[in-house]
Amino acid sequence: MVEERKLAVLRAIVQDYVSTQEPVGSKSLVERHQLGVSPATVRNDMSALEEEGLIAQPHTSAGRIPTDKGYRVFVDRLSAIKPLSTAERRAITTLLEGAVDLDDVVARSVRLLAQLTRQVAIVQYPTLSRSTVRHVEMVTLSATRMLLVLILSTGRVEQRVVELPVTLDDEQVGSFRRAVNRAVMGERIADATEKLAALPGTFDKADRPVLSVVVAALVEAMSDHRSDERVMVGGTANLARFGDGFDVTIRPLLEALEEHVLLLKLLGEASSPSALTVRIGHEVPHEGLVSTSVVASGYGPGVESLGTMGVLGPTRMDYPGAMASVRAVAHYLSKILDEA
């Protein structure tokens, strides 16, 4: 009973500090929260929490603020992630379903996260190496020029124009198109490149030069990992909510936002779309961001993540709200990619 009461006091301190950004005193706790105990008991509980390193007193005669350890206990002991409102769910559905392509989907997701959480939002583009091939299209541009269109499960589209060694008729183009799609449709990128490499050998000798050019272009498109480290960032204006301490809080985060590799490291490796992680203060893998917390999740239409997404903000962020928003946007983004 005592431990549950102390947890209730800690929860109240976290909620009040996030809301007011001011140290919390025992008197205000009793006035704002139905704790069911006397102010003296609350003061005793606060002393115990301070001894355990869950709250701290920033100044003499001041109230208490949560420590990183206190936030961690608060997050770990959340009985449930608070549900989004009907209006928030409707806004997510409406905005994301109106996207026209992958870039638009990512941009809308970033904007949604920043608006819902009032933090800095980050979304990694779907990782090419984890994609599967949805379709390959071949379009004749001229007698000896062809456009190859590679469509992946992530909604990503790669295009390559190739110069052909001979002229092809429509029947030959159709034959090549069917053979390529039979070999690669539904295959992971690594497997698709292997099957493509073996494809020319299954054709007549006269057809192999053309098919080799096509295969080389498609393999090159599938091997282009430049976008695997691409991220989109939004909501940087929300950094103004950090308050005082520009050099300690805002400057390091602004510098981090310029390094995409570091941002991916901050988001972490999410092995499945259902994996929601919260890193608080000193848990964040960057020594300059000790006043920052990260809430992140994987996303993707299957059991394995195609990318990660999340929000960065001060340790005094609204964790239940941030966790609910990140999980919801990741869910809707996964659904859209599955239907693409």
Secondary structure, DSSP 8 states (H G I E B T S, - for coil): -HHHHHHHHHHHHHHHHHHH-S-B-HHHHHHHS---S-HHHHHHHHHHHHHTTSEE-SSTT--BEE-HHHHHHHHHT-SS-----HHHHHHHHHHHHT--SHHHHHHHHHHHHHHHHSSEEEEE---GGG-BEEEEEEEEEETTEEEEEEEETTS-EEEEEEE-SS---HHHHHHHHHHHHHHHTT-BHHHHHHHHHHSGGGS-TTTHHHHHHHHHHHHHHHT--GGGG-EEEE-GGGGGGG-S-IIIIIHHHHHHTT-HHHHHHHH---SSTT-EEEEEGGGSSSGGGTTEEEEEEEE-SSSS-SEEEEEEEETTS-HHHHHHHHHHHHHHHHHHHHH-
